[in-house]
Amino acid sequence: MQNPFSQRAASLAGPATDIQPVIPADDNDLSVFGLSIYVEIGGTVMFDTIAGETRTVEMTDFSILPVGVRRVRATGTTATGIHVLVLA
């Protein structure tokens, strides 16, 4: 099967090229900044944006929040199955 993305340049407009699981941590940025946050089991997500702001949002099961994220914090986060969509 031919890869329809092979000639396409990576773009912040999408699509993401990969998805990575997140282990929330208060002191460490993600190894790759995310284009969006994906949550399997809803709850509160506290995170730092790529703009440097700390935000807290409620997310439902199987939802995507299209915001650039540099860190998902352990403190204040109750959602589980968190992933970030990335450009690899």
KEKE-3310 file (N, C-alpha, C; in steps of 0.2 Angstrom, whole numbers, plus 5000, padded with zeros to 4 digits):
npx = (5004:5003:5010:5000:5005:5018:5024:5020:5023:5027:5016:5009:4996:4991:4989:4993:5008:5010:5006:5008:5010:5007:5015:5010:5019:5025:5037:5044:5046:5037:5045:5043:5034:5016:5003:4990:4980:4975:4962:4958:4950:4940:4942:4950:4962:4978:4989:5004:5004:5011:5014:5017:5008:4999:4986:4970:4958:4942:4940:4931:4927:4937:4941:4948:4958:4963:4976:4992:5004:5016:5019:5011:5004:5006:5000:4984:4979:4967:4962:4964:4974:4981:4987:4998:4996:5008:5020:5031)
npy = (4994:5011:5025:5038:5050:5052:5061:5073:5088:5090:5098:5110:5112:5099:5082:5075:5065:5055:5047:5049:5041:5048:5051:5059:5073:5084:5091:5089:5092:5086:5074:5077:5090:5092:5093:5091:5086:5070:5060:5045:5041:5051:5067:5078:5088:5095:5106:5112:5125:5127:5141:5144:5145:5139:5128:5122:5109:5101:5086:5075:5057:5049:5061:5075:5088:5102:5109:5116:5108:5107:5101:5089:5090:5080:5083:5088:5082:5071:5063:5049:5038:5046:5054:5063:5070:5071:5079:5069)
npz = (5000:4996:5004:5008:5014:5012:5004:5009:5018:5035:5046:5057:5055:5054:5047:5063:5066:5074:5090:5107:5123:5139:5154:5168:5175:5187:5186:5174:5157:5142:5131:5118:5112:5112:5099:5102:5116:5120:5129:5137:5148:5155:5165:5176:5168:5171:5164:5155:5143:5126:5126:5139:5149:5163:5163:5168:5164:5161:5155:5144:5142:5129:5122:5113:5115:5106:5108:5110:5120:5133:5145:5155:5170:5186:5198:5201:5190:5185:5175:5165:5154:5145:5131:5119:5103:5090:5080:5072)
capx = (5000:5006:5009:4998:5008:5025:5026:5017:5027:5024:5012:5005:4989:4989:4988:4998:5011:5011:5003:5013:5007:5010:5015:5010:5024:5026:5044:5047:5042:5037:5050:5041:5028:5011:4999:4984:4979:4969:4961:4954:4945:4939:4943:4953:4969:4982:4995:5007:5004:5018:5014:5020:5003:4997:4979:4966:4952:4939:4939:4926:4930:4939:4941:4954:4959:4968:4980:4999:5006:5023:5019:5005:5006:5003:4996:4978:4976:4963:4960:4969:4975:4982:4991:4998:4997:5014:5024:5038)
capy = (5000:5017:5030:5045:5056:5052:5067:5079:5091:5090:5104:5111:5111:5092:5078:5073:5060:5050:5048:5046:5041:5053:5050:5066:5074:5091:5094:5087:5093:5081:5074:5080:5094:5089:5097:5090:5081:5065:5057:5039:5041:5059:5069:5085:5088:5101:5105:5119:5126:5129:5148:5144:5146:5133:5127:5116:5108:5095:5082:5069:5051:5049:5067:5078:5095:5104:5115:5114:5106:5105:5097:5087:5089:5075:5087:5091:5078:5064:5059:5043:5036:5053:5054:5069:5070:5074:5078:5065)
capz = (5000:4996:5010:5006:5018:5011:5000:5013:5023:5042:5047:5063:5053:5054:5053:5068:5063:5079:5096:5112:5129:5143:5161:5170:5180:5189:5185:5168:5150:5138:5127:5111:5113:5108:5096:5105:5121:5120:5135:5136:5153:5157:5172:5176:5166:5172:5159:5153:5136:5123:5127:5145:5154:5166:5163:5171:5160:5162:5148:5144:5139:5122:5119:5111:5116:5101:5111:5111:5127:5134:5151:5159:5177:5190:5203:5199:5185:5187:5169:5163:5147:5142:5125:5115:5096:5089:5073:5074)
cpx = (5004:5005:5006:5001:5015:5028:5023:5022:5024:5022:5009:4998:4986:4990:4994:5002:5012:5007:5007:5009:5011:5010:5016:5016:5024:5032:5047:5043:5042:5043:5049:5034:5022:5007:4992:4985:4973:4968:4956:4948:4945:4940:4947:4960:4972:4988:4998:5007:5011:5019:5017:5015:5001:4989:4976:4959:4949:4938:4935:4930:4931:4938:4948:4953:4964:4971:4988:5001:5013:5024:5012:5007:5002:4998:4990:4975:4973:4962:4966:4969:4976:4988:4992:4999:5003:5016:5031:5043)
cpy = (5006:5022:5036:5051:5056:5058:5074:5081:5091:5097:5104:5111:5104:5089:5077:5066:5054:5052:5045:5046:5046:5050:5057:5067:5082:5094:5093:5089:5087:5080:5077:5084:5092:5095:5097:5085:5076:5061:5051:5040:5048:5060:5076:5084:5095:5101:5112:5119:5128:5137:5149:5145:5139:5133:5121:5115:5102:5092:5076:5063:5051:5056:5070:5085:5098:5110:5112:5114:5104:5101:5095:5086:5084:5078:5090:5087:5072:5060:5054:5042:5042:5052:5061:5067:5074:5074:5075:5067)
cpz = (5000:5001:5007:5009:5016:5008:5004:5018:5030:5043:5054:5062:5053:5047:5057:5064:5068:5085:5101:5119:5134:5151:5164:5176:5181:5187:5178:5162:5147:5133:5120:5113:5109:5105:5099:5111:5119:5126:5134:5141:5156:5164:5171:5173:5167:5168:5158:5146:5133:5124:5135:5151:5157:5166:5166:5167:5162:5155:5149:5141:5132:5119:5117:5112:5111:5104:5112:5118:5127:5140:5153:5166:5181:5195:5199:5193:5187:5181:5168:5156:5143:5137:5122:5108:5094:5082:5075:5068)
residu = (MET:GLN:ASN:PRO:PHE:SER:GLN:ARG:ALA:ALA:SER:LEU:ALA:GLY:PRO:ALA:THR:ASP:ILE:GLN:PRO:VAL:ILE:PRO:ALA:ASP:ASP:ASN:ASP:LEU:SER:VAL:PHE:GLY:LEU:SER:ILE:TYR:VAL:GLU:ILE:GLY:GLY:THR:VAL:MET:PHE:ASP:THR:ILE:ALA:GLY:GLU:THR:ARG:THR:VAL:GLU:MET:THR:ASP:PHE:SER:ILE:LEU:PRO:VAL:GLY:VAL:ARG:ARG:VAL:ARG:ALA:THR:GLY:THR:THR:ALA:THR:GLY:ILE:HIS:VAL:LEU:VAL:LEU:ALA)
# end
